[in-house]
Amino acid sequence: MGKGDSAKQMQINNQIAQKQLQMQQQYLAKYNDYVSKLLQGGGYLPGVREALTSTAINQVPQAYGNIAKNLQTAAMARGLSGGGNLPGGGGYLAGYGNLLSQEEQAKASLLNNITAGGQQNITGAEMGNLNAAGITSGVGSNALGNATSAANASTQASGGLLGSIIGGGLGVLGQALGKGGALAGGGG
């Protein structure tokens, strides 16, 4: 492979790598926007957390309200004073107190689940963001590696001392920046 062929190959590799890197950067920008929206929404996209919270706050009391009305109707039909085998007022009030307590526990549980779910969504999004960043850096490292290979081939074809030194230096830099390299955080 002659000097001109190596330069052409390096240019082709660079163009391909630039397109790959551009696609990855576009993907990463969209993903960053998604993660930003999740963070702003406490782990949920806009409107989702509000809808879940509204459901917990409004529907639980409605359901328990219906149960309470049924209890009140039954108690009134029997009379709160008791007598014979009819329930007395104290038993009714104790049961009604338990019902109110269960209602609040159900609301609190749903609201806690919403918060926990949001935290899980944020964690998943952050992990995805780290993976996307790793992929993007891998594309950049591959581009540098391909350029280095082409430069090495060119210097080998030219056989010059200065070309060998530059090619070797680019090779070392490519290894250091590549996956697992010392500068890439791989400790190698």
Stockholm file with secondary structure:
# STOCKHOLM 1.0

chainA/1-188         MGKGDSAKQMQINNQIAQKQLQMQQQYLAKYNDYVSKLLQGGGYLPGVREALTSTAINQVPQAYGNIAKNLQTAAMARGLSGGGNLPGGGGYLAGYGNLLSQEEQAKASLLNNITAGGQQNITGAEMGNLNAAGITSGVGSNALGNATSAANASTQASGGLLGSIIGGGLGVLGQALGKGGALAGGGG
#=GR chainA/1-188 SS CCHHHHHHHHHHHHHHHHHHHHHHHHHHHHHHHHHHHHHHTTSSCTTHHHHHHHHHHHHHHHHHHHHHHHHHHHHHHHCTTCBTTBCCHHHHHHHHHHHHHHHHHHHHHHHHHHHHHHHHHHHHHHHHHHHHHHHHHHHHHHHHHHHHHHHHHHHHHHCCHHHHHHHHHHHHHHHHHSTTCGGGTSCC
#=GC SS_cons         CCHHHHHHHHHHHHHHHHHHHHHHHHHHHHHHHHHHHHHHTTSSCTTHHHHHHHHHHHHHHHHHHHHHHHHHHHHHHHCTTCBTTBCCHHHHHHHHHHHHHHHHHHHHHHHHHHHHHHHHHHHHHHHHHHHHHHHHHHHHHHHHHHHHHHHHHHHHHHCCHHHHHHHHHHHHHHHHHSTTCGGGTSCC
//
